Amino acid sequence: MAKDYYHTLGIPKTSTKEEIRSAYKKLAKKFHPDINKDPNASEKFKEINEAASILADDQKREEYDRFGTVGGPGGMGGAGGAGADFSGFDSSNFGFDTGSFGEEFDFGDIFDAFTGGGLSGFGRRGGGRRQGHRGNDLRYDMEITLEEAAKGTETQIHITKLEECRKCGGSGAEDPNSEVSCPSCNGTGRATRTQRTPFGIFQTTTVCPKCHGEGRIIETPCRECHGEGRARASKKLTVKIPAGVDDSTRLRVSGEGEAGQKGGGQGDLYVFIRVKPHRLFERKGDDLHLEVPISYTQAALGDTIEVPTLDGSAKLKIPPGTQTNTIFRMAGKGIPHLNSHGEGSENVKVVVETPKKLSRKQRELLEELAKESGPDSKPNEGFFSKILGSR
């Protein structure tokens, strides 16, 4: 029974080549065996290719429309017939975008697999030299002081990395004439294997094992880099650390990673920051925390004291009657906000120190003060009895 190729592609007989192409692209994407795991997908895919190979060729389509078959009695049996031609199709319009299969899908290879490679004008992409590989990113761990983190700094570092070979300029060849077209694949970068099966002739295309898909080989490798195109070298860099960085801040130095291969781009250098612990300050976000001891007379009478800051020192007023562990906030004395305006605060916690030993004179004065103060000198006296009595 004659096959209905129009029905296979789901199009009317009046369809243009553009409509045939669109229908084929949609169905091939749906039923390709590598994508569709249905057991019948492979057979359906063959039917789609057979229909497209006939309807895309003006002569075969005319014969099919007149006689319901192609190639005389019994027909050609589909896309396996010799001379199937897609010259009227623009092969660049058949690739799926990278969002479909994770990489661009080459329909030239699909037709090679099912037709024995007889599709003229259906050009393959990817032949010849492949795109170079981008160089590796590098990591450098740097330790700085809290003062450097607050003010920013500029420092020099030394790194060892793979750089483009100075002798061969990254080509890997001793001289330009050392790089020639691969004789195994004739510069295409692909190796094709043909296999006869009960279903017809199948062709599979893989990366050329001799040139690894490059399309060219180096007869005389560079003596400096041994054909790699890259050589290890030491480099000194100046790195600017912005004010406000903290532990685990990652700074990106563009293009200072390793060199790429075969013209691929440079990698990047990532500098990871670690801030050393400070002997006085504890950092929390962009705020600094500090404990300062004061005497009980300073707490009782009030005073103005000098406290350390990252810039030196500053005056802090202690009001009379200050209790121990009171925290005073000094705005703008903390760490600058990274990549924005403003600074954190310095939070000073005062701790009232009670003397362990008193001179005779000090003891007499305190005893006299206690007598004059009356009940206020013993705030805990009767504390628990008052609580229990209120129940």
URBELJO-V771694 format. One record per residue. N is the residue number from 1. PSI is psi as a letter, one per 20 degrees, with the letter a starting at -180 (999 if undefined). NEAR is the number of other C-alpha atoms within 8 Angstrom. Layout:
BEGIN
n=N psi=PSI near=NEAR
n=N psi=PSI near=NEAR
END
This chain:
BEGIN
n=1 psi=p near=2
n=2 psi=q near=5
n=3 psi=q near=6
n=4 psi=n near=6
n=5 psi=h near=10
n=6 psi=g near=10
n=7 psi=h near=8
n=8 psi=g near=10
n=9 psi=i near=13
n=10 psi=k near=7
n=11 psi=q near=11
n=12 psi=r near=7
n=13 psi=i near=5
n=14 psi=j near=4
n=15 psi=q near=9
n=16 psi=r near=6
n=17 psi=h near=9
n=18 psi=h near=7
n=19 psi=h near=9
n=20 psi=g near=14
n=21 psi=g near=11
n=22 psi=g near=8
n=23 psi=g near=11
n=24 psi=g near=12
n=25 psi=g near=9
n=26 psi=g near=8
n=27 psi=h near=11
n=28 psi=h near=11
n=29 psi=h near=8
n=30 psi=h near=8
n=31 psi=j near=12
n=32 psi=p near=11
n=33 psi=h near=10
n=34 psi=i near=5
n=35 psi=g near=8
n=36 psi=o near=9
n=37 psi=j near=7
n=38 psi=p near=6
n=39 psi=h near=5
n=40 psi=i near=6
n=41 psi=h near=12
n=42 psi=g near=10
n=43 psi=g near=7
n=44 psi=h near=9
n=45 psi=h near=13
n=46 psi=g near=9
n=47 psi=h near=10
n=48 psi=g near=13
n=49 psi=h near=13
n=50 psi=g near=12
n=51 psi=g near=14
n=52 psi=h near=13
n=53 psi=h near=13
n=54 psi=g near=13
n=55 psi=i near=11
n=56 psi=i near=13
n=57 psi=p near=13
n=58 psi=g near=7
n=59 psi=g near=6
n=60 psi=h near=10
n=61 psi=g near=11
n=62 psi=g near=8
n=63 psi=g near=11
n=64 psi=g near=11
n=65 psi=h near=8
n=66 psi=g near=6
n=67 psi=i near=7
n=68 psi=j near=9
n=69 psi=r near=14
n=70 psi=p near=10
n=71 psi=k near=7
n=72 psi=a near=7
n=73 psi=p near=5
n=74 psi=i near=7
n=75 psi=a near=9
n=76 psi=i near=11
n=77 psi=j near=7
n=78 psi=b near=11
n=79 psi=i near=13
n=80 psi=i near=13
n=81 psi=q near=9
n=82 psi=q near=5
n=83 psi=j near=7
n=84 psi=p near=13
n=85 psi=p near=12
n=86 psi=k near=12
n=87 psi=h near=10
n=88 psi=i near=9
n=89 psi=q near=10
n=90 psi=o near=8
n=91 psi=h near=12
n=92 psi=i near=5
n=93 psi=i near=5
n=94 psi=i near=10
n=95 psi=q near=10
n=96 psi=q near=10
n=97 psi=r near=9
n=98 psi=i near=8
n=99 psi=i near=7
n=100 psi=g near=8
n=101 psi=j near=9
n=102 psi=i near=6
n=103 psi=r near=8
n=104 psi=p near=10
n=105 psi=p near=8
n=106 psi=o near=11
n=107 psi=i near=10
n=108 psi=h near=10
n=109 psi=h near=10
n=110 psi=g near=8
n=111 psi=h near=12
n=112 psi=g near=14
n=113 psi=h near=11
n=114 psi=i near=14
n=115 psi=i near=14
n=116 psi=j near=12
n=117 psi=k near=9
n=118 psi=k near=10
n=119 psi=n near=13
n=120 psi=q near=10
n=121 psi=i near=10
n=122 psi=m near=11
n=123 psi=q near=7
n=124 psi=q near=10
n=125 psi=q near=5
n=126 psi=i near=6
n=127 psi=q near=12
n=128 psi=b near=11
n=129 psi=p near=12
n=130 psi=r near=9
n=131 psi=p near=7
n=132 psi=q near=10
n=133 psi=p near=10
n=134 psi=q near=11
n=135 psi=q near=13
n=136 psi=q near=11
n=137 psi=q near=10
n=138 psi=q near=10
n=139 psi=p near=8
n=140 psi=p near=8
n=141 psi=p near=8
n=142 psi=p near=8
n=143 psi=p near=8
n=144 psi=r near=10
n=145 psi=r near=10
n=146 psi=h near=10
n=147 psi=g near=7
n=148 psi=h near=10
n=149 psi=h near=17
n=150 psi=h near=12
n=151 psi=i near=10
n=152 psi=q near=12
n=153 psi=r near=10
n=154 psi=p near=8
n=155 psi=q near=8
n=156 psi=p near=8
n=157 psi=q near=8
n=158 psi=p near=8
n=159 psi=q near=8
n=160 psi=p near=8
n=161 psi=r near=10
n=162 psi=p near=10
n=163 psi=r near=10
n=164 psi=p near=11
n=165 psi=p near=13
n=166 psi=h near=6
n=167 psi=g near=6
n=168 psi=i near=12
n=169 psi=k near=9
n=170 psi=i near=13
n=171 psi=h near=9
n=172 psi=i near=16
n=173 psi=q near=15
n=174 psi=h near=10
n=175 psi=r near=9
n=176 psi=h near=6
n=177 psi=i near=5
n=178 psi=i near=11
n=179 psi=o near=12
n=180 psi=r near=9
n=181 psi=p near=9
n=182 psi=p near=13
n=183 psi=h near=6
n=184 psi=h near=8
n=185 psi=j near=11
n=186 psi=k near=9
n=187 psi=j near=14
n=188 psi=h near=11
n=189 psi=j near=18
n=190 psi=q near=12
n=191 psi=p near=11
n=192 psi=p near=8
n=193 psi=p near=7
n=194 psi=p near=9
n=195 psi=p near=7
n=196 psi=p near=8
n=197 psi=r near=7
n=198 psi=i near=4
n=199 psi=i near=5
n=200 psi=a near=7
n=201 psi=p near=12
n=202 psi=p near=13
n=203 psi=p near=14
n=204 psi=q near=10
n=205 psi=p near=9
n=206 psi=r near=7
n=207 psi=p near=9
n=208 psi=p near=13
n=209 psi=h near=7
n=210 psi=g near=7
n=211 psi=i near=11
n=212 psi=k near=9
n=213 psi=i near=14
n=214 psi=h near=12
n=215 psi=i near=19
n=216 psi=q near=13
n=217 psi=q near=11
n=218 psi=o near=11
n=219 psi=h near=8
n=220 psi=n near=9
n=221 psi=q near=12
n=222 psi=p near=14
n=223 psi=h near=7
n=224 psi=g near=7
n=225 psi=j near=12
n=226 psi=k near=9
n=227 psi=i near=11
n=228 psi=h near=10
n=229 psi=i near=17
n=230 psi=q near=13
n=231 psi=q near=11
n=232 psi=p near=8
n=233 psi=q near=8
n=234 psi=q near=8
n=235 psi=q near=8
n=236 psi=p near=8
n=237 psi=q near=8
n=238 psi=p near=8
n=239 psi=p near=8
n=240 psi=p near=8
n=241 psi=o near=10
n=242 psi=q near=10
n=243 psi=p near=14
n=244 psi=i near=14
n=245 psi=q near=12
n=246 psi=r near=9
n=247 psi=p near=7
n=248 psi=j near=7
n=249 psi=p near=9
n=250 psi=p near=8
n=251 psi=p near=8
n=252 psi=p near=8
n=253 psi=o near=9
n=254 psi=p near=8
n=255 psi=j near=8
n=256 psi=j near=9
n=257 psi=b near=14
n=258 psi=q near=14
n=259 psi=q near=15
n=260 psi=r near=15
n=261 psi=q near=14
n=262 psi=l near=10
n=263 psi=j near=9
n=264 psi=q near=12
n=265 psi=r near=11
n=266 psi=q near=13
n=267 psi=a near=16
n=268 psi=q near=14
n=269 psi=p near=14
n=270 psi=p near=12
n=271 psi=o near=12
n=272 psi=p near=12
n=273 psi=p near=15
n=274 psi=p near=12
n=275 psi=p near=11
n=276 psi=q near=8
n=277 psi=q near=7
n=278 psi=q near=8
n=279 psi=h near=4
n=280 psi=g near=5
n=281 psi=q near=8
n=282 psi=p near=9
n=283 psi=p near=8
n=284 psi=o near=7
n=285 psi=c near=4
n=286 psi=j near=13
n=287 psi=q near=12
n=288 psi=q near=15
n=289 psi=p near=12
n=290 psi=p near=11
n=291 psi=p near=8
n=292 psi=p near=9
n=293 psi=q near=8
n=294 psi=q near=10
n=295 psi=r near=9
n=296 psi=h near=9
n=297 psi=h near=7
n=298 psi=g near=11
n=299 psi=h near=17
n=300 psi=g near=9
n=301 psi=i near=9
n=302 psi=q near=13
n=303 psi=r near=10
n=304 psi=p near=8
n=305 psi=r near=8
n=306 psi=p near=8
n=307 psi=q near=9
n=308 psi=q near=7
n=309 psi=r near=9
n=310 psi=i near=8
n=311 psi=i near=4
n=312 psi=e near=6
n=313 psi=r near=9
n=314 psi=q near=8
n=315 psi=p near=8
n=316 psi=p near=8
n=317 psi=p near=8
n=318 psi=o near=11
n=319 psi=q near=9
n=320 psi=q near=10
n=321 psi=j near=8
n=322 psi=p near=10
n=323 psi=q near=7
n=324 psi=q near=8
n=325 psi=j near=8
n=326 psi=p near=9
n=327 psi=p near=8
n=328 psi=p near=8
n=329 psi=p near=8
n=330 psi=n near=9
n=331 psi=q near=9
n=332 psi=j near=10
n=333 psi=j near=12
n=334 psi=b near=14
n=335 psi=p near=15
n=336 psi=q near=13
n=337 psi=p near=12
n=338 psi=p near=9
n=339 psi=k near=5
n=340 psi=r near=5
n=341 psi=q near=7
n=342 psi=r near=7
n=343 psi=r near=12
n=344 psi=a near=14
n=345 psi=r near=14
n=346 psi=o near=15
n=347 psi=o near=12
n=348 psi=o near=12
n=349 psi=p near=12
n=350 psi=p near=13
n=351 psi=o near=11
n=352 psi=p near=12
n=353 psi=p near=8
n=354 psi=p near=6
n=355 psi=p near=5
n=356 psi=h near=4
n=357 psi=q near=4
n=358 psi=q near=8
n=359 psi=r near=6
n=360 psi=g near=6
n=361 psi=g near=7
n=362 psi=g near=8
n=363 psi=g near=9
n=364 psi=g near=8
n=365 psi=g near=8
n=366 psi=h near=8
n=367 psi=h near=8
n=368 psi=h near=8
n=369 psi=h near=8
n=370 psi=h near=9
n=371 psi=g near=7
n=372 psi=h near=6
n=373 psi=h near=8
n=374 psi=b near=8
n=375 psi=h near=7
n=376 psi=h near=6
n=377 psi=i near=7
n=378 psi=m near=7
n=379 psi=i near=7
n=380 psi=i near=5
n=381 psi=p near=6
n=382 psi=j near=6
n=383 psi=g near=8
n=384 psi=h near=6
n=385 psi=h near=7
n=386 psi=g near=8
n=387 psi=g near=8
n=388 psi=h near=7
n=389 psi=h near=6
n=390 psi=i near=5
n=391 psi=999 near=4
END
